[in-house]
Amino acid sequence: MKRIYYLLDFLVFYIWDLILGALKIALDVITRKNMSSPGIIKFPLEANKDFEIALLSNLITFSPGSMVIDIEPDRSYLYIHIMFLEDKEEAKKVFKEEFEARVLRILR
């Protein structure tokens, strides 16, 4: 039962993230001022199985404005390009608490 709740919680979160990301990118495209501040973060992974890492990487990449560009050979870090990067530490915290934690709760 908990997994169903966690899955529904993640779906609501992820759909909301997709909507906000798409709106942010659309706003950046239609306005004259360039609001993007692109950057790359080195994200430490708690996920250690191939499926967990692949799912997390795909979910991050499918979110508008972010893309996984590389993974360390020992699978300890992801390198994530973010279109609207304001604070690297805050971005790591969001990916850790919002994406990775929710994915691992569903899978484990």
KELO-174475 format. One record per atom (N, C-alpha, C): x, y, z; atom name; residue number from 1; residue in three letters. Coordinates in Angstrom, 1 decimal. Example, Ala and Ser with C-alpha at 12.3 -4.5 7.8 and 13.67 -1.06 7.14 Angstrom:
% KELO-174475
c1,c2,c3,atom,n,res
13.2,-5.7,7.8,N,1,ala .
12.3,-4.5,7.8,CA,1,ala .
13.2,-3.3,7.8,C,1,ala .
12.8,-2.2,7.1,N,2,ser .
13.7,-1.1,7.1,CA,2,ser .
12.9,0.0,7.9,C,2,ser .
% end
This chain:
% KELO-174475
c1,c2,c3,atom,n,res
0.8,-1.2,0.0,N,1,met .
0.0,0.0,0.0,CA,1,met .
0.9,1.3,0.0,C,1,met .
2.0,1.2,0.8,N,2,lys .
2.8,2.4,0.8,CA,2,lys .
3.4,2.7,-0.6,C,2,lys .
3.8,1.7,-1.3,N,3,arg .
4.4,1.9,-2.6,CA,3,arg .
3.4,2.6,-3.6,C,3,arg .
2.1,2.3,-3.4,N,4,ile .
1.1,2.9,-4.3,CA,4,ile .
1.0,4.4,-3.9,C,4,ile .
1.0,4.7,-2.6,N,5,tyr .
1.0,6.1,-2.2,CA,5,tyr .
2.2,6.8,-2.7,C,5,tyr .
3.4,6.2,-2.5,N,6,tyr .
4.7,6.8,-3.0,CA,6,tyr .
4.6,7.1,-4.5,C,6,tyr .
4.1,6.1,-5.2,N,7,leu .
4.0,6.3,-6.7,CA,7,leu .
3.1,7.4,-7.0,C,7,leu .
1.9,7.5,-6.4,N,8,leu .
1.0,8.6,-6.7,CA,8,leu .
1.6,9.9,-6.3,C,8,leu .
2.3,10.0,-5.1,N,9,asp .
3.0,11.2,-4.7,CA,9,asp .
4.0,11.6,-5.7,C,9,asp .
4.8,10.7,-6.2,N,10,phe .
5.8,11.0,-7.2,CA,10,phe .
5.1,11.5,-8.5,C,10,phe .
4.1,10.8,-9.0,N,11,leu .
3.4,11.2,-10.2,CA,11,leu .
2.9,12.7,-10.1,C,11,leu .
2.3,13.0,-9.0,N,12,val .
1.8,14.4,-8.8,CA,12,val .
3.0,15.4,-8.9,C,12,val .
4.0,15.1,-8.1,N,13,phe .
5.2,15.9,-8.1,CA,13,phe .
5.8,16.1,-9.5,C,13,phe .
6.0,14.9,-10.2,N,14,tyr .
6.6,15.0,-11.5,CA,14,tyr .
5.8,15.7,-12.5,C,14,tyr .
4.5,15.5,-12.6,N,15,ile .
3.7,16.2,-13.5,CA,15,ile .
3.7,17.7,-13.2,C,15,ile .
3.7,18.1,-12.0,N,16,trp .
3.8,19.5,-11.6,CA,16,trp .
5.2,20.1,-12.0,C,16,trp .
6.2,19.3,-11.8,N,17,asp .
7.6,19.7,-12.2,CA,17,asp .
7.6,19.9,-13.7,C,17,asp .
7.0,19.0,-14.5,N,18,leu .
7.0,19.1,-16.0,CA,18,leu .
6.3,20.4,-16.4,C,18,leu .
5.2,20.7,-15.8,N,19,ile .
4.4,21.8,-16.1,CA,19,ile .
5.2,23.1,-15.8,C,19,ile .
5.7,23.2,-14.6,N,20,leu .
6.5,24.4,-14.3,CA,20,leu .
7.7,24.6,-15.2,C,20,leu .
8.4,23.5,-15.4,N,21,gly .
9.6,23.6,-16.3,CA,21,gly .
9.3,24.0,-17.7,C,21,gly .
8.2,23.5,-18.2,N,22,ala .
7.8,23.9,-19.6,CA,22,ala .
7.4,25.3,-19.6,C,22,ala .
6.7,25.8,-18.6,N,23,leu .
6.3,27.2,-18.6,CA,23,leu .
7.5,28.1,-18.4,C,23,leu .
8.4,27.7,-17.6,N,24,lys .
9.6,28.5,-17.4,CA,24,lys .
10.4,28.7,-18.7,C,24,lys .
10.6,27.6,-19.5,N,25,ile .
11.3,27.6,-20.7,CA,25,ile .
10.5,28.4,-21.8,C,25,ile .
9.2,28.2,-21.8,N,26,ala .
8.3,29.0,-22.8,CA,26,ala .
8.4,30.5,-22.5,C,26,ala .
8.4,30.9,-21.2,N,27,leu .
8.5,32.3,-20.9,CA,27,leu .
9.9,32.8,-21.3,C,27,leu .
10.9,32.0,-21.1,N,28,asp .
12.3,32.4,-21.5,CA,28,asp .
12.4,32.6,-23.1,C,28,asp .
11.7,31.8,-23.8,N,29,val .
11.7,31.8,-25.2,CA,29,val .
10.9,33.0,-25.8,C,29,val .
9.8,33.3,-25.2,N,30,ile .
8.9,34.4,-25.7,CA,30,ile .
9.3,35.8,-25.3,C,30,ile .
10.1,35.9,-24.2,N,31,thr .
10.5,37.2,-23.8,CA,31,thr .
11.9,37.6,-24.4,C,31,thr .
12.1,38.9,-24.5,N,32,arg .
13.3,39.4,-25.1,CA,32,arg .
14.5,39.2,-24.2,C,32,arg .
14.3,39.3,-22.9,N,33,lys .
15.4,39.1,-22.0,CA,33,lys .
15.7,37.6,-21.8,C,33,lys .
17.0,37.3,-21.9,N,34,asn .
17.4,35.9,-21.6,CA,34,asn .
17.5,35.6,-20.1,C,34,asn .
16.6,34.8,-19.6,N,35,met .
16.5,34.6,-18.2,CA,35,met .
17.3,33.3,-17.7,C,35,met .
17.8,32.6,-18.7,N,36,ser .
18.5,31.4,-18.4,CA,36,ser .
19.9,31.7,-17.8,C,36,ser .
20.3,30.8,-16.9,N,37,ser .
21.7,30.9,-16.3,CA,37,ser .
22.2,29.4,-16.2,C,37,ser .
22.6,28.9,-17.4,N,38,pro .
23.0,27.5,-17.4,CA,38,pro .
24.2,27.2,-16.6,C,38,pro .
24.2,25.9,-16.2,N,39,gly .
25.4,25.4,-15.4,CA,39,gly .
25.3,23.9,-15.3,C,39,gly .
26.4,23.4,-14.8,N,40,ile .
26.5,21.9,-14.6,CA,40,ile .
26.8,21.6,-13.1,C,40,ile .
26.1,20.7,-12.5,N,41,ile .
26.4,20.3,-11.2,CA,41,ile .
26.9,18.8,-11.2,C,41,ile .
27.7,18.5,-10.2,N,42,lys .
28.1,17.1,-9.9,CA,42,lys .
27.3,16.6,-8.8,C,42,lys .
26.3,15.7,-9.1,N,43,phe .
25.3,15.2,-8.2,CA,43,phe .
25.7,13.9,-7.6,C,43,phe .
25.9,13.8,-6.2,N,44,pro .
26.3,12.5,-5.6,CA,44,pro .
25.1,11.6,-5.6,C,44,pro .
25.3,10.3,-6.0,N,45,leu .
24.2,9.4,-6.0,CA,45,leu .
24.1,8.5,-4.8,C,45,leu .
22.9,8.3,-4.3,N,46,glu .
22.6,7.3,-3.3,CA,46,glu .
22.2,6.0,-4.1,C,46,glu .
21.5,6.2,-5.2,N,47,ala .
21.1,5.1,-6.0,CA,47,ala .
22.4,4.3,-6.5,C,47,ala .
22.3,3.0,-6.4,N,48,asn .
23.5,2.2,-6.7,CA,48,asn .
23.2,1.0,-7.7,C,48,asn .
22.0,0.8,-8.0,N,49,lys .
21.6,-0.3,-9.0,CA,49,lys .
21.4,0.3,-10.3,C,49,lys .
21.7,-0.4,-11.4,N,50,asp .
21.6,0.1,-12.7,CA,50,asp .
20.2,0.6,-13.0,C,50,asp .
19.2,-0.1,-12.6,N,51,phe .
17.8,0.3,-12.9,CA,51,phe .
17.5,1.6,-12.2,C,51,phe .
17.9,1.8,-10.9,N,52,glu .
17.7,3.0,-10.2,CA,52,glu .
18.3,4.2,-10.8,C,52,glu .
19.6,4.0,-11.2,N,53,ile .
20.3,5.1,-11.8,CA,53,ile .
19.8,5.5,-13.2,C,53,ile .
19.4,4.5,-14.0,N,54,ala .
18.8,4.7,-15.3,CA,54,ala .
17.5,5.4,-15.2,C,54,ala .
16.6,5.0,-14.3,N,55,leu .
15.3,5.6,-14.1,CA,55,leu .
15.5,7.1,-13.6,C,55,leu .
16.3,7.3,-12.6,N,56,leu .
16.6,8.6,-12.1,CA,56,leu .
17.1,9.5,-13.2,C,56,leu .
18.1,9.0,-14.0,N,57,ser .
18.7,9.8,-15.1,CA,57,ser .
17.7,10.2,-16.1,C,57,ser .
16.8,9.2,-16.5,N,58,asn .
15.8,9.5,-17.5,CA,58,asn .
14.8,10.5,-17.0,C,58,asn .
14.3,10.4,-15.7,N,59,leu .
13.4,11.3,-15.2,CA,59,leu .
13.9,12.7,-15.1,C,59,leu .
15.2,12.9,-14.8,N,60,ile .
15.8,14.2,-14.7,CA,60,ile .
15.9,14.7,-16.2,C,60,ile .
16.3,13.9,-17.1,N,61,thr .
16.5,14.4,-18.5,CA,61,thr .
15.1,14.7,-19.1,C,61,thr .
14.1,14.0,-18.8,N,62,phe .
12.8,14.3,-19.3,CA,62,phe .
12.2,15.6,-18.8,C,62,phe .
12.7,16.1,-17.6,N,63,ser .
12.2,17.3,-17.0,CA,63,ser .
12.7,18.5,-17.9,C,63,ser .
11.9,19.4,-18.3,N,64,pro .
12.3,20.5,-19.1,CA,64,pro .
13.3,21.4,-18.3,C,64,pro .
14.5,21.6,-19.0,N,65,gly .
15.5,22.5,-18.3,CA,65,gly .
16.6,21.8,-17.7,C,65,gly .
16.6,20.4,-17.6,N,66,ser .
17.7,19.7,-17.0,CA,66,ser .
18.0,18.5,-17.9,C,66,ser .
19.2,18.1,-17.8,N,67,met .
19.7,16.9,-18.6,CA,67,met .
20.9,16.3,-18.0,C,67,met .
20.9,15.0,-17.8,N,68,val .
22.0,14.2,-17.3,CA,68,val .
23.0,14.1,-18.5,C,68,val .
24.2,14.6,-18.4,N,69,ile .
25.2,14.6,-19.5,CA,69,ile .
26.3,13.5,-19.3,C,69,ile .
26.4,13.0,-18.1,N,70,asp .
27.5,12.0,-17.8,CA,70,asp .
27.3,11.4,-16.5,C,70,asp .
27.9,10.2,-16.3,N,71,ile .
27.9,9.5,-15.1,CA,71,ile .
29.4,9.0,-14.8,C,71,ile .
29.8,9.1,-13.6,N,72,glu .
31.1,8.7,-13.2,CA,72,glu .
31.2,7.2,-13.5,C,72,glu .
32.4,6.7,-13.9,N,73,pro .
32.5,5.2,-14.2,CA,73,pro .
32.2,4.3,-13.0,C,73,pro .
32.4,4.9,-11.8,N,74,asp .
32.1,4.1,-10.6,CA,74,asp .
30.6,4.3,-10.1,C,74,asp .
29.9,5.0,-10.9,N,75,arg .
28.4,5.3,-10.6,CA,75,arg .
28.2,6.0,-9.3,C,75,arg .
29.1,6.9,-8.9,N,76,ser .
28.9,7.6,-7.7,CA,76,ser .
28.4,9.0,-7.9,C,76,ser .
28.5,9.5,-9.1,N,77,tyr .
28.0,10.9,-9.4,CA,77,tyr .
27.4,10.9,-10.8,C,77,tyr .
26.4,11.8,-10.9,N,78,leu .
25.8,12.2,-12.2,CA,78,leu .
26.2,13.7,-12.4,C,78,leu .
26.5,14.0,-13.7,N,79,tyr .
26.7,15.4,-14.1,CA,79,tyr .
25.4,15.8,-14.8,C,79,tyr .
24.8,16.9,-14.2,N,80,ile .
23.5,17.4,-14.7,CA,80,ile .
23.7,18.8,-15.2,C,80,ile .
23.2,19.0,-16.4,N,81,his .
23.2,20.4,-17.0,CA,81,his .
21.8,20.9,-16.6,C,81,his .
21.8,22.1,-16.1,N,82,ile .
20.6,22.8,-15.7,CA,82,ile .
20.5,24.1,-16.4,C,82,ile .
19.4,24.4,-17.0,N,83,met .
19.2,25.6,-17.8,CA,83,met .
19.0,26.9,-16.9,C,83,met .
18.4,26.7,-15.8,N,84,phe .
18.2,27.8,-14.9,CA,84,phe .
18.8,27.5,-13.5,C,84,phe .
20.2,27.6,-13.5,N,85,leu .
20.9,27.2,-12.3,CA,85,leu .
21.2,28.5,-11.5,C,85,leu .
20.6,28.7,-10.4,N,86,glu .
20.9,29.8,-9.5,CA,86,glu .
21.9,29.5,-8.4,C,86,glu .
21.7,28.4,-7.8,N,87,asp .
22.6,28.0,-6.7,CA,87,asp .
22.8,26.5,-6.8,C,87,asp .
24.1,26.1,-6.9,N,88,lys .
24.5,24.7,-7.1,CA,88,lys .
24.1,23.8,-5.9,C,88,lys .
24.3,24.3,-4.7,N,89,glu .
24.0,23.5,-3.6,CA,89,glu .
22.4,23.3,-3.4,C,89,glu .
21.7,24.3,-3.7,N,90,glu .
20.2,24.2,-3.7,CA,90,glu .
19.7,23.2,-4.7,C,90,glu .
20.3,23.3,-5.9,N,91,ala .
19.9,22.4,-7.0,CA,91,ala .
20.2,20.9,-6.6,C,91,ala .
21.4,20.7,-6.0,N,92,lys .
21.7,19.3,-5.5,CA,92,lys .
20.7,18.9,-4.5,C,92,lys .
20.3,19.8,-3.6,N,93,lys .
19.4,19.4,-2.5,CA,93,lys .
18.0,19.1,-3.1,C,93,lys .
17.6,19.8,-4.1,N,94,val .
16.3,19.5,-4.8,CA,94,val .
16.3,18.2,-5.4,C,94,val .
17.4,17.9,-6.2,N,95,phe .
17.5,16.6,-6.9,CA,95,phe .
17.6,15.5,-5.9,C,95,phe .
18.3,15.7,-4.8,N,96,lys .
18.4,14.6,-3.8,CA,96,lys .
17.1,14.4,-3.1,C,96,lys .
16.4,15.4,-2.6,N,97,glu .
15.2,15.3,-1.8,CA,97,glu .
13.9,15.0,-2.6,C,97,glu .
13.9,15.7,-3.8,N,98,glu .
12.6,15.6,-4.5,CA,98,glu .
12.7,14.4,-5.5,C,98,glu .
13.7,14.3,-6.3,N,99,phe .
13.8,13.3,-7.3,CA,99,phe .
14.3,11.9,-6.7,C,99,phe .
15.6,11.9,-6.3,N,100,glu .
16.2,10.7,-5.9,CA,100,glu .
15.5,10.0,-4.7,C,100,glu .
15.2,10.7,-3.7,N,101,ala .
14.5,10.2,-2.5,CA,101,ala .
13.2,9.5,-2.9,C,101,ala .
12.4,10.2,-3.7,N,102,arg .
11.1,9.7,-4.1,CA,102,arg .
11.3,8.4,-5.0,C,102,arg .
12.2,8.4,-5.9,N,103,val .
12.4,7.3,-6.8,CA,103,val .
12.8,6.1,-5.9,C,103,val .
13.8,6.3,-5.0,N,104,leu .
14.2,5.2,-4.2,CA,104,leu .
13.2,4.7,-3.2,C,104,leu .
12.3,5.5,-2.8,N,105,arg .
11.2,5.1,-1.9,CA,105,arg .
10.2,4.1,-2.7,C,105,arg .
10.0,4.4,-3.9,N,106,ile .
9.2,3.6,-4.8,CA,106,ile .
9.9,2.2,-5.1,C,106,ile .
11.1,2.3,-5.4,N,107,leu .
11.8,1.1,-5.8,CA,107,leu .
12.3,0.2,-4.7,C,107,leu .
12.6,0.7,-3.5,N,108,arg .
13.2,-0.1,-2.5,CA,108,arg .
12.2,-0.6,-1.4,C,108,arg .
% end
